[in-house]
Amino acid sequence: MNAMLKTLSVMCAAILVAAPSGFSQTPKVDFPAASPACTIKQRVGLTDIEISYSRPSMKGREIFSDTGLVPYGKVWRTGANNATKITFSTPVELNGVQVAAGTYGLFTIPGPDEWTIIINKNANQWGAYQYSEKDDVVRFKATPVHLDEHIETFTIEFNHLRDESGILNLIWDDVVVPIKIEHDLTATLVPQIEAVMASDAKNKPYYPAAMFYFDHGQDLEKAKTWINAAIAAAKRSIELAKVANDTGYVKMNEDLISSLQ
């Protein structure tokens, strides 16, 4: 195989040398990428997360093992081509470890029973060839889960989305590595709710504010007051809708009142 490649290289060089001066160049051919680039975006609560990575496929190769394409115990770019890049718009916790808002390189060290997840401040590099541990922001552990099937192409996805959390899954071959993402939604949102509800704003978010307080164990007396205000506003809206002969708004507000009582 090496001899064949060497022969082809010599032939290509000879063709280029033999081409007459001024000969037009061959048009560029846009071949498909072996590991296509992918960018995914997801909002988790109030945090916007963006991940840019390349997606290699198995193509009959052994992936995770001591001698596989991605060997155990070695730093991996968590994809192909450029190192995987991850951006958080707010501070988050990854498997309980705090990470500030920003853009980072996402590296991993796979193992049969445990992976090391690395958040590195060098977000722009090819592969892991320039990776330096001194640039690590945090390292933490994650436990791989083995599947009964093989996933051909490396995939990063979000799942189990909640108001204040979600799961980031690294998936390839017969392995899923879940990483829990959390952020302190209550500490962020409660001051905003208190400010707007204490303001002179005409259209206050009575219903969503009340439901947030109910769902997150906040001041229930305030939540009850806001629910009552929402019901009063809905009743007033019904009166105005009847005058305007708008049956759609009448029903919408009647349904809202029914759900609140």
Beta strands, then each sheet from edge to edge (+ up, - down):
strand 1: 37-44
strand 2: 47-54
strand 3: 64-65
strand 4: 70-71
strand 5: 84-88
strand 6: 92-94
strand 7: 97-99
strand 8: 102-109
strand 9: 115-120
strand 10: 136-142
strand 11: 145-159
strand 12: 165-182
sheet 1: 1+ 2- 5+ 8- 9+ 10-
sheet 2: 3+ 4+
sheet 3: 7+ 6- 12+ 11-
end
